[in-house]
Amino acid sequence: MEGFTIVTASDGVEALRRLEHRAFDLIVLDLGLPRLSGLDVRRETAAHAHTRHIPILVVTGQADVDPADFAGVLRKPVDAEALVAAVDEGLRKRRRR
């Protein structure tokens, strides 16, 4: 409803596969993904030239996440309004680069 095109992945392995085949402006990443953690997905995206530039907005219930490591951090539970605002901000920051 906000005009975003959204692509979902059910786990970290699927997320990396999707990143291989399509360009993205922003990644909203849950750190608690099955099969491959969100931190592992982040490490993999940072290791590849075609994905390292994509800002990552992390969603987590963990208290020990360093916000400097991501474009933004949303603490669970996340409401729709906060998610949309964080995505808008992440996309604006990317455009300013």
C-alpha positions in Angstrom: 0.0 0.0 0.0 3.0 2.3 0.4 4.2 1.7 -3.1 7.1 -0.6 -2.3 7.9 -3.8 -4.3 8.5 -6.5 -1.7 10.3 -9.8 -2.2 10.2 -12.2 0.7 12.4 -15.1 1.7 11.5 -17.8 4.3 15.1 -18.3 5.5 18.6 -17.1 5.1 19.5 -19.5 2.3 16.5 -18.4 0.2 17.4 -14.7 0.9 20.9 -15.2 -0.5 19.5 -16.9 -3.6 17.1 -14.0 -4.2 20.0 -11.6 -3.9 21.9 -13.4 -6.6 19.2 -12.9 -9.2 17.8 -9.4 -8.6 19.0 -5.9 -7.7 17.6 -4.5 -4.4 17.5 -1.0 -3.0 17.2 -2.1 0.6 17.1 -5.3 2.6 14.9 -5.7 5.7 16.6 -8.5 7.5 15.4 -10.5 10.6 18.4 -11.7 12.5 16.4 -14.8 13.7 16.2 -16.5 10.3 16.1 -20.3 10.0 18.8 -22.3 8.2 21.2 -19.4 7.9 21.1 -16.5 10.4 20.5 -12.9 9.6 24.1 -12.2 10.7 25.4 -14.8 8.3 23.3 -13.2 5.5 24.8 -9.8 6.3 28.3 -11.3 6.2 27.6 -12.8 2.8 26.2 -9.6 1.4 29.1 -7.6 2.7 31.5 -10.0 1.0 30.2 -9.6 -2.5 30.6 -6.5 -4.7 27.1 -6.8 -6.2 25.4 -6.7 -2.8 27.7 -4.9 -0.3 26.3 -1.5 -1.2 22.7 -2.5 -0.3 21.6 -0.9 3.0 20.3 -3.4 5.6 17.5 -2.5 8.0 17.6 -5.1 10.7 14.7 -6.4 12.7 15.5 -8.1 15.9 14.5 -8.8 19.5 18.2 -9.0 20.5 19.5 -6.1 22.7 23.2 -6.5 21.7 22.9 -5.4 18.1 25.2 -2.4 17.2 23.2 0.1 15.2 26.4 1.3 13.5 26.5 -2.1 11.7 23.3 -1.5 9.8 21.3 1.3 8.0 18.8 1.0 10.9 17.6 -1.3 13.7 14.0 -2.0 14.5 13.3 -3.7 17.8 10.6 -6.4 17.8 7.7 -6.2 18.0 7.6 -3.8 15.0 4.4 -2.0 13.9 3.7 -1.3 10.3 4.0 2.5 10.7 7.5 2.2 12.2 8.6 -0.3 9.5 7.4 2.0 6.7 9.1 5.0 8.2 12.4 3.1 8.6 12.3 1.8 5.0 11.6 5.4 3.7 14.6 6.7 5.7 16.8 3.9 4.5 15.9 4.6 0.9 16.4 8.3 1.4 19.9 7.7 2.8 20.8 5.5 -0.1 19.7 8.1 -2.6 21.9 10.8 -0.9 25.0 8.7 -1.4 
